[in-house]
Structure formats: structure tokens, C-alpha cells
């Protein structure tokens, strides 16, 4: 639907964060962490106050406020004190201040990549976060068009083919190539693609991630009118249509009204709105001065981590559901047991119904969970856990019954015959002549007795090896 640019707000400042998820190879997680530090990424530590101003393009994030925003039980997970703590979100950040150019059919503009984060999370999930600052003077449609186009890792649609990224006298036609050749050289080696049958580089087989998730902060002029249509465009990143006109992706006003009720947090309506969708989490505000700075700080700090946590929940829950769908429960008991442990660990250590005690934090976190359908996914995984327990109990019972039958046969035969026929021969010195004089029935009893002992030893050694191997595998799969 064509709309005139004058019908929409005017932008003073625009800042974006683009989040890209990927899988890390199992046995190379710690090597990956060391590689990041070799590439001049610094471990994010709340105790390092210098980092409050280092990565945010002229803005800052109060570490003290960030720490106090979340409940105490979450702090060790979100903000570990050492990069060696594998049961947490280990963030590695690098200031880039990289000047780049963006050009497409409808927009040509400069932009700055302020910094880049790489998160190493439990369950082998990695997250890349790219912070971008846009120049002043761009229109509302320009900003939304940039956000919608830059988040596409691999261009496949006709209207996306003209988008290019220029940096250091190089031009990239794919955002993916720009990220991994310009800012994260050598990182492809650590991305797990062996089990992925997907079209897009680094794509997760259980997650539609050919497009990055976008977090935006749009500071508007004080005379801007923030209509429900403008909010809808922001939530869905509706920039330009194929003809270059400002685009509104809905015609039905009732639909836009329903979208507003579900996706818009309007506690400070008329001045500041938060819009949460499956593509974009954005703050639109006409506030200025210290309030504007505080809102930007929150979008880089408290609200960013709240969103990141929900996004991570969705990825892990989809991963667990996907693994349930691909394992053969009857044939692959080891993978079944591992999946049970993974689900139990996620529920006990990482999934929290609430993450902070502030009213705003609670309400935005709950809205995000509703939009991402976290509770539905979590209930599905809990039902999966119950089904896995039931299936494993039945199969384990069958195996144990078969094993008990075999051991019972050995016990009965060796107990009845061995003690009466052979046991006396074991006293004192055992002679070869005595053994050779055994009758066929005595040979049979001797064989059963000795084979029972051998089988018991083999089973004991096998159990111990399996336990050690399974313990290591569980830790490698989760952390």
C-alpha cells in the first residue's frame, strides 16, 4: 500500500542491533573462545567499568543498573565473572567503529558499525550481535528499509539483489560475506554445518534464521505524530515497496488495531512506544535530553538482555523439539537418555518464568514471551520429556527382563550343579589331570560357571565405560 512519507514520523537518530544465531562445533567451543580473544575480542565483565562506554557508539550502559535489573539467580548466567564458566552466556565484544556504505535500489547511505559481540551460550548456541548507527537526515522509510534489507544474510528475492555493502574499498553483495570476511575472519571453521541440511550458511535446521533478528532505537522529532500505522510499519520493518514508495503492509484498519493490542507496549503513549514482533523489537520515542539517553542505554543494556534471553529460549526449545523428531527411540537409547538430560538441565538451570522485579521489565518480558510463543514451546518440550521417560522405562524394562533371564539361567545351573560337582575341585591345588577326567556333564557345568564369571566381568567393565563416556557426552552436548 503506497503512503506518502509526510504521513509518517521524522527520524533524528537511528540505532540498530542485528542478531544472528548459529551452532558451534561440539569439541571446539573453548578453542573458539580463545580464538575470539586472539582476534582482540574482550570478555564482557560487569566489574570492568571501562566497558560501560566502549561499545555503544557514543552511548553508555551502566553496569550497576544492568546487574540490578535482573533477579540474583540470573546474574551468574547472564554476567559470568570469568570466560571459563561454560554454564553461562559468555559475551566477547570488540569495538570496530567501521565506516561502511549501503546501497540498494531505493537507498544509498553511509552507516557505522560501532561494535560486534559474539555470545557463546549453553547447548552449543552462538549469537552474533552487530551494533549499527545510522546517519542523521534519513527518512522513516529509509531507516526501516535499511533494517529490513541489512538483516537478510543471503539475498534471494529480486528486490534484494541490488543491495550492496561497501567497506575499505571492498564491495559485498551478501551481508553474510561482509560479516564473515570483514569482521569475523576465520570464524566459519567453528560453525557446525555437518548436521545441517539447509540452504543458508550457518542456518539452524530447526530455526528460520536466514534473516537476522533486529533490535532498533528510533529517536523521532518532537513534532512527529506516531500513529498506529507508523507503529505497524516499525514492527514489521515495512520500508519501501518495489516501486520505491513508502510501504504499509496492511490494508485492514481492524487488523492494524489488533496488531497494536498484541505487539505494542504503550505505557508512555504519545511519547514512547515499544513494538515487539517476530522480526523486530524497537523503541520509538520523541523524548529528548537525559530521557532519550536513558532509553538508548536501556535498549543496549537491560532490554537487550531481556530480549536476548527470550530469543535464546526460543532457539533452544526448537532445538530440543527438533532432536526429539530425528532420534529413533527404540534403536538409539543413548541419544534418548541424552535428550532427557538436556531437557531436564534446561528446565532446571536456564528457564526462568520471570527475570526481573520491575513492572516495565516484567511486562515487556511477558509480551516478548507471548510473541515468541515461549510457553507453548516449553509445554511441548515438557510433554516430550514425559513421553521420553515413558518410552525409556518400557524399553529399559524389556532389556532388564532379558538380561535377568539370561543371568538367572546361569545362576540356577551353576548353583545347582557347580556347587555339587565342581566346587570341591577348586579347593587346594587344581590339577590338569583332574580337569581332563571330567564327564560331559561336569564339563558343561564348568563352562557355565566360568562363562558366567567372564560375562559378569565384561558387563561390569562395559557399564563403567558407558557411564564415563555418557557423562562426558552429556557435558559436551550441553556446555
C-alpha positions as CSV (number, residue, x, y, z in Angstrom):
1,X,0.0,0.0,0.0
2,X,1.5,3.3,-1.1
3,X,1.8,6.1,1.5
4,X,3.4,9.5,1.5
5,X,6.5,10.0,3.6
6,X,4.9,13.1,5.2
7,X,2.3,10.8,6.8
8,X,4.9,9.2,9.0
9,X,7.3,10.4,11.7
10,X,10.6,12.1,11.2
11,X,13.8,10.4,12.5
12,X,16.5,12.2,14.4
13,X,18.7,9.2,15.4
14,X,18.5,5.6,14.5
15,X,20.5,2.8,16.0
16,X,20.2,-0.9,15.2
17,X,21.4,-4.2,16.6
18,X,21.3,-7.3,14.4
19,X,21.4,-10.8,16.0
20,X,22.4,-13.9,14.1
21,X,22.3,-17.4,15.7
22,X,24.4,-20.3,14.8
23,X,25.6,-23.7,16.1
24,X,29.2,-24.2,17.5
25,X,31.1,-27.4,16.9
26,X,31.0,-29.6,20.0
27,X,34.7,-30.1,20.6
28,X,35.9,-26.7,19.6
29,X,33.9,-24.4,22.0
30,X,36.9,-23.5,24.2
31,X,39.2,-23.2,21.2
32,X,36.6,-20.8,19.7
33,X,36.6,-18.7,22.9
34,X,40.4,-18.5,22.8
35,X,40.3,-17.6,19.0
36,X,38.0,-14.7,19.8
37,X,40.4,-13.2,22.3
38,X,43.2,-13.6,19.8
39,X,41.0,-11.5,17.4
40,X,41.0,-8.7,20.0
41,X,37.6,-9.5,21.4
42,X,37.4,-8.8,25.1
43,X,35.4,-10.8,27.6
44,X,32.5,-8.7,28.9
45,X,32.8,-8.2,32.6
46,X,30.4,-6.1,34.7
47,X,33.3,-5.3,37.1
48,X,35.2,-3.6,34.2
49,X,33.6,-0.2,34.3
50,X,35.7,0.9,31.2
51,X,33.4,-1.2,29.1
52,X,30.4,0.9,30.0
53,X,31.3,3.4,27.2
54,X,33.3,1.2,24.9
55,X,30.8,-0.5,22.5
56,X,27.8,1.7,22.1
57,X,28.6,4.4,19.6
58,X,28.8,7.4,21.9
59,X,26.1,6.0,24.3
60,X,26.8,4.1,27.5
61,X,25.3,1.3,29.6
62,X,25.5,1.4,33.4
63,X,26.8,-1.9,34.6
64,X,25.4,-1.4,38.0
65,X,21.9,-0.8,36.7
66,X,22.3,-3.7,34.3
67,X,23.2,-6.0,37.2
68,X,20.4,-4.8,39.4
69,X,17.8,-5.1,36.7
70,X,17.8,-8.9,36.8
71,X,17.0,-11.3,39.6
72,X,20.0,-12.6,41.5
73,X,19.7,-16.2,40.3
74,X,20.1,-15.0,36.7
75,X,23.2,-12.9,37.2
76,X,25.7,-15.8,37.1
77,X,24.2,-17.0,33.8
78,X,23.9,-13.6,32.0
79,X,27.0,-12.0,33.5
80,X,29.7,-14.6,34.4
81,X,32.8,-13.3,36.1
82,X,35.1,-15.4,34.0
83,X,35.1,-16.5,30.4
84,X,35.8,-20.1,31.5
85,X,32.3,-20.5,33.1
86,X,30.7,-22.7,30.4
87,X,27.2,-22.8,32.1
88,X,26.6,-19.1,31.2
89,X,26.2,-16.6,28.4
90,X,29.9,-15.7,27.7
91,X,30.0,-12.4,25.8
92,X,33.0,-11.3,23.8
93,X,32.9,-7.8,22.4
94,X,35.0,-5.8,20.0
95,X,34.9,-2.1,19.2
96,X,35.1,-1.6,15.4
97,X,34.0,1.9,14.6
98,X,33.8,0.7,11.0
99,X,32.6,3.2,8.3
100,X,30.6,1.5,5.6
101,X,28.3,2.3,2.7
102,X,24.9,0.7,1.9
103,X,23.3,0.9,-1.5
104,X,20.1,-0.6,-2.9
105,X,17.6,0.2,-5.5
106,X,15.9,2.7,-3.1
107,X,18.6,3.9,-0.7
108,X,22.2,4.9,-0.7
109,X,23.6,5.8,2.7
110,X,26.7,5.7,5.0
111,X,26.5,3.8,8.3
112,X,28.8,3.0,11.2
113,X,29.3,-0.4,12.7
114,X,30.1,0.6,16.3
115,X,31.0,-2.9,17.7
116,X,30.3,-6.6,17.4
117,X,29.5,-9.2,20.1
118,X,29.8,-12.9,20.0
119,X,27.9,-14.9,22.7
120,X,28.9,-18.4,23.5
121,X,25.8,-20.0,25.2
122,X,25.0,-23.4,26.6
123,X,23.6,-26.1,24.3
124,X,26.2,-25.1,21.7
125,X,24.3,-22.0,20.6
126,X,26.3,-19.0,19.4
127,X,24.9,-15.5,18.9
128,X,26.4,-12.7,16.9
129,X,25.3,-9.1,17.7
130,X,26.2,-6.2,15.3
131,X,25.6,-2.7,16.5
132,X,24.9,-0.1,13.8
133,X,24.5,3.7,14.0
134,X,22.7,5.4,11.1
135,X,23.5,9.0,9.9
136,X,21.1,11.8,10.6
137,X,18.8,13.1,7.9
138,X,17.3,9.7,6.9
139,X,13.5,9.4,6.5
140,X,11.4,6.9,8.4
141,X,11.1,4.7,5.3
142,X,14.9,4.9,4.7
143,X,15.6,3.6,8.2
144,X,13.1,0.8,8.1
145,X,14.3,-0.2,4.6
146,X,17.8,-0.4,5.8
147,X,16.9,-2.6,8.8
148,X,14.8,-4.9,6.6
149,X,17.5,-5.3,3.9
150,X,20.6,-5.5,6.1
151,X,19.1,-8.3,8.2
152,X,19.0,-10.5,5.1
153,X,22.1,-12.7,5.2
154,X,21.7,-14.2,1.7
155,X,19.7,-12.3,-0.9
156,X,17.2,-14.4,-2.8
157,X,14.4,-12.1,-3.7
158,X,14.5,-9.9,-6.8
159,X,14.1,-6.6,-5.0
160,X,17.1,-7.6,-2.7
161,X,19.6,-8.3,-5.4
162,X,20.8,-4.7,-5.8
163,X,21.8,-4.3,-2.1
164,X,25.5,-3.9,-1.6
165,X,27.8,-3.2,1.4
166,X,30.9,-1.2,0.8
167,X,33.8,-1.3,3.3
168,X,37.5,-0.5,3.0
169,X,37.4,-0.3,-0.8
170,X,35.7,-3.7,-1.0
171,X,32.1,-4.4,-2.0
172,X,30.0,-7.2,-0.8
173,X,26.8,-8.4,-2.4
174,X,25.8,-10.6,0.6
175,X,25.7,-9.5,4.2
176,X,26.9,-12.9,5.2
177,X,30.1,-12.4,3.2
178,X,30.5,-9.0,4.7
179,X,30.2,-10.3,8.3
180,X,32.5,-13.4,7.9
181,X,35.1,-11.9,5.6
182,X,35.4,-8.4,7.0
183,X,34.7,-8.7,10.7
184,X,34.9,-12.3,11.7
185,X,37.6,-13.8,9.6
186,X,38.3,-17.5,10.4
187,X,35.1,-18.0,12.3
188,X,33.5,-20.3,9.7
189,X,35.8,-23.1,11.0
190,X,33.9,-23.2,14.3
191,X,30.4,-23.2,12.9
192,X,28.7,-26.6,12.9
193,X,27.3,-27.4,9.5
194,X,27.8,-31.2,9.4
195,X,24.3,-32.0,10.5
196,X,22.7,-29.1,8.7
197,X,20.7,-29.6,5.6
198,X,19.8,-26.1,4.8
199,X,20.2,-23.6,2.0
200,X,21.7,-20.8,4.0
201,X,25.2,-20.7,5.5
202,X,25.1,-21.4,9.2
203,X,21.4,-21.9,9.2
204,X,19.9,-24.0,12.1
205,X,17.7,-26.9,10.8
206,X,15.1,-26.1,13.4
207,X,15.0,-22.3,13.1
208,X,14.1,-19.9,10.3
209,X,17.2,-17.7,10.5
210,X,18.2,-16.7,7.0
211,X,17.3,-13.2,8.3
212,X,18.8,-11.7,11.5
213,X,16.7,-10.5,14.3
214,X,16.6,-6.7,14.6
215,X,16.6,-4.5,17.7
216,X,16.1,-0.8,16.9
217,X,16.1,2.5,18.7
218,X,14.4,5.3,16.7
219,X,14.5,8.8,18.2
220,X,11.9,11.0,16.5
221,X,11.4,14.7,16.2
222,X,9.1,16.3,18.9
223,X,6.5,17.3,16.2
224,X,6.2,13.7,14.9
225,X,2.9,12.0,15.0
226,X,3.2,8.4,16.0
227,X,0.1,6.7,14.5
228,X,-0.8,3.0,14.7
229,X,0.1,2.7,11.1
230,X,3.6,4.0,11.9
231,X,3.9,1.5,14.7
232,X,2.8,-1.3,12.5
233,X,5.5,-0.3,9.9
234,X,8.1,-0.2,12.5
235,X,7.2,-3.6,13.9
236,X,7.2,-5.3,10.5
237,X,10.1,-3.3,9.1
238,X,8.0,-2.0,6.2
239,X,10.3,0.4,4.3
240,X,9.7,0.7,0.5
241,X,7.7,-1.3,-2.0
242,X,9.1,-2.4,-5.3
243,X,8.3,1.0,-6.8
244,X,10.1,2.9,-4.1
245,X,7.1,4.2,-2.3
246,X,6.7,4.2,1.4
247,X,5.1,0.8,2.2
248,X,2.4,-0.2,4.7
249,X,2.0,-3.9,4.7
250,X,-1.7,-4.0,5.8
251,X,-4.9,-2.5,4.4
252,X,-7.4,-3.6,7.1
253,X,-7.5,-1.0,9.9
254,X,-9.1,-3.6,12.2
255,X,-6.1,-5.8,11.6
256,X,-3.7,-3.0,12.5
257,X,-5.8,-2.3,15.6
258,X,-5.4,-6.0,16.6
259,X,-1.7,-5.9,15.9
260,X,-1.4,-2.8,18.1
261,X,-3.0,-4.5,21.0
262,X,-0.8,-7.6,20.7
263,X,2.5,-6.1,19.8
264,X,2.7,-2.6,21.2
265,X,3.7,-1.6,24.8
266,X,2.3,1.9,25.3
267,X,2.8,2.7,28.9
268,X,4.3,6.1,27.9
269,X,2.0,6.6,24.9
270,X,2.2,9.8,22.9
271,X,5.9,9.9,23.6
272,X,7.5,6.5,23.8
273,X,6.3,3.1,22.4
274,X,7.9,-0.3,22.3
275,X,6.9,-2.7,19.5
276,X,7.7,-6.4,19.7
277,X,7.3,-8.7,16.7
278,X,9.0,-11.9,15.5
279,X,11.3,-9.8,13.3
280,X,11.9,-6.6,15.2
281,X,12.0,-5.2,18.8
282,X,12.0,-1.4,18.5
283,X,11.7,1.7,20.7
284,X,10.1,4.7,19.1
285,X,10.4,7.9,21.2
286,X,10.0,11.6,20.9
287,X,11.8,12.1,24.2
288,X,15.0,14.2,24.2
289,X,17.9,15.0,26.5
290,X,18.6,12.7,29.5
291,X,15.4,10.7,28.9
292,X,16.5,9.9,25.4
293,X,19.9,8.9,26.6
294,X,18.4,6.6,29.2
295,X,16.1,4.9,26.7
296,X,19.1,4.2,24.4
297,X,21.0,2.9,27.3
298,X,18.2,0.5,28.2
299,X,18.0,-0.8,24.6
300,X,21.7,-1.6,24.7
301,X,21.5,-3.0,28.2
302,X,18.6,-4.2,30.3
303,X,16.0,-4.6,27.5
304,X,18.6,-6.0,25.1
305,X,19.4,-8.8,27.6
306,X,15.7,-9.5,28.2
307,X,15.1,-9.9,24.5
308,X,18.2,-11.9,24.1
309,X,17.1,-14.3,26.8
310,X,13.7,-14.9,25.1
311,X,15.3,-15.3,21.7
312,X,17.7,-17.9,23.2
313,X,14.8,-19.7,24.9
314,X,13.0,-20.0,21.5
315,X,16.1,-21.3,19.8
316,X,16.9,-24.0,22.5
317,X,13.3,-25.1,22.7
318,X,13.1,-25.5,19.0
319,X,16.4,-27.4,19.0
320,X,15.1,-29.8,21.7
321,X,11.9,-30.4,19.8
322,X,13.9,-31.0,16.6
323,X,16.2,-33.5,18.2
324,X,13.2,-35.4,19.5
325,X,11.8,-35.7,16.0
326,X,15.0,-37.1,14.5
327,X,16.1,-39.7,17.0
328,X,15.0,-43.3,16.8
329,X,13.8,-44.0,20.4
330,X,14.0,-47.8,20.1
331,X,17.4,-48.0,18.4
332,X,19.2,-45.0,19.9
333,X,18.8,-45.3,23.6
334,X,21.9,-43.2,24.3
335,X,20.5,-40.2,22.3
336,X,17.2,-40.6,24.1
337,X,18.8,-40.6,27.5
338,X,20.9,-37.6,26.5
339,X,17.9,-35.7,25.3
340,X,16.2,-36.3,28.6
341,X,19.2,-34.9,30.4
342,X,19.3,-31.8,28.1
343,X,15.6,-31.0,28.7
344,X,15.9,-31.5,32.4
345,X,19.0,-29.3,32.6
346,X,17.3,-26.5,30.5
347,X,14.3,-26.6,32.8
348,X,16.2,-26.6,36.0
349,X,19.1,-24.2,35.2
350,X,18.2,-21.9,32.4
351,X,14.4,-21.4,32.1
352,X,13.0,-18.8,34.4
353,X,9.4,-17.6,34.2
354,X,10.5,-14.2,35.5
355,X,13.8,-12.4,35.1
356,X,13.4,-9.1,37.0
357,X,11.2,-7.4,39.5
358,X,10.4,-4.1,37.8
359,X,7.0,-3.5,36.4
360,X,8.2,-2.5,32.9
361,X,10.7,-5.3,32.8
362,X,8.1,-7.9,33.7
363,X,5.5,-6.6,31.2
364,X,7.9,-6.3,28.3
365,X,9.4,-9.7,29.0
366,X,5.9,-11.3,29.2
367,X,4.9,-9.7,25.9
368,X,8.1,-11.0,24.3
369,X,7.4,-14.5,25.6
370,X,3.9,-14.3,24.2
371,X,5.0,-13.1,20.8
372,X,7.7,-15.8,20.6
373,X,5.2,-18.4,22.0
374,X,7.7,-19.5,24.6
375,X,5.2,-21.1,26.9
376,X,3.7,-23.2,24.1
377,X,7.1,-24.4,23.1
378,X,8.0,-25.1,26.7
379,X,4.9,-27.1,27.3
380,X,5.6,-29.1,24.1
381,X,9.1,-29.9,25.4
382,X,7.8,-30.9,28.8
383,X,5.4,-33.3,27.1
384,X,8.3,-34.6,25.1
385,X,10.2,-35.2,28.3
386,X,7.2,-37.2,29.8
387,X,6.9,-39.3,26.6
388,X,10.7,-40.0,26.6
389,X,10.6,-41.2,30.2
390,X,7.7,-43.5,29.4
391,X,9.3,-44.9,26.3
392,X,12.7,-45.3,28.0
393,X,11.1,-47.1,31.0
394,X,9.3,-49.6,28.7
395,X,12.4,-50.3,26.7
396,X,14.7,-50.5,29.7
397,X,12.2,-52.9,31.3
398,X,12.4,-55.2,28.3
399,X,16.2,-55.1,28.3
400,X,16.4,-55.8,32.0
401,X,14.0,-58.7,31.8
402,X,16.0,-60.3,29.0
403,X,19.2,-59.8,30.9
404,X,17.7,-61.2,34.1
405,X,16.5,-64.3,32.3
406,X,20.0,-64.9,31.0
407,X,21.6,-64.3,34.4
408,X,19.0,-66.5,36.1
409,X,19.8,-69.4,33.8
410,X,23.5,-69.1,34.6
411,X,22.8,-68.7,38.4
412,X,20.5,-71.7,38.5
413,X,22.7,-74.1,36.6
414,X,25.9,-73.0,38.3
415,X,24.2,-73.0,41.7
416,X,22.7,-76.5,41.4
417,X,25.4,-78.3,39.6
418,X,28.6,-76.3,40.2
419,X,28.5,-76.4,44.0
420,X,27.8,-80.1,44.0
421,X,30.1,-81.2,41.1
422,X,32.9,-78.8,40.6
423,X,33.2,-76.6,43.7
424,X,35.2,-79.2,45.6
425,X,37.8,-79.4,42.8
426,X,38.6,-75.7,43.3
427,X,39.9,-76.4,46.8
428,X,43.7,-76.8,47.1
429,X,45.8,-77.3,44.0
430,X,43.9,-77.8,40.8
431,X,45.5,-80.4,38.5
432,X,45.1,-80.7,34.8
433,X,44.6,-84.5,35.1
434,X,41.6,-83.9,37.3
435,X,40.2,-81.5,34.8
436,X,40.6,-83.9,31.9
437,X,38.8,-86.6,33.8
438,X,35.6,-84.6,33.9
439,X,32.5,-86.2,32.5
440,X,30.5,-84.3,29.8
441,X,28.0,-83.1,32.4
442,X,30.9,-81.8,34.5
443,X,32.5,-80.0,31.5
444,X,29.1,-78.4,30.9
445,X,28.8,-77.2,34.4
446,X,32.4,-75.9,34.5
447,X,31.8,-74.0,31.2
448,X,28.6,-72.4,32.5
449,X,30.3,-71.4,35.8
450,X,33.4,-69.8,34.1
451,X,31.4,-68.1,31.3
452,X,29.1,-66.6,34.0
453,X,32.1,-65.1,35.7
454,X,33.5,-63.8,32.5
455,X,30.2,-62.3,31.4
456,X,29.8,-60.6,34.8
457,X,33.2,-59.0,34.5
458,X,32.6,-57.9,30.9
459,X,29.2,-56.4,31.9
460,X,30.8,-54.5,34.8
461,X,33.6,-53.1,32.6
462,X,31.1,-52.2,29.8
463,X,28.8,-50.4,32.3
464,X,31.7,-48.4,33.7
465,X,33.0,-47.4,30.3
466,X,29.5,-46.5,29.1
467,X,28.9,-44.3,32.2
468,X,32.2,-42.4,31.7
469,X,31.5,-41.9,28.0
470,X,27.9,-40.9,28.6
471,X,28.9,-38.4,31.3
472,X,31.4,-36.7,29.0
473,X,29.0,-36.7,26.1
474,X,26.3,-35.0,28.2
475,X,28.7,-32.3,29.3
476,X,29.9,-31.8,25.7
477,X,26.3,-31.6,24.4
478,X,25.1,-29.1,26.9
479,X,28.2,-27.0,27.6
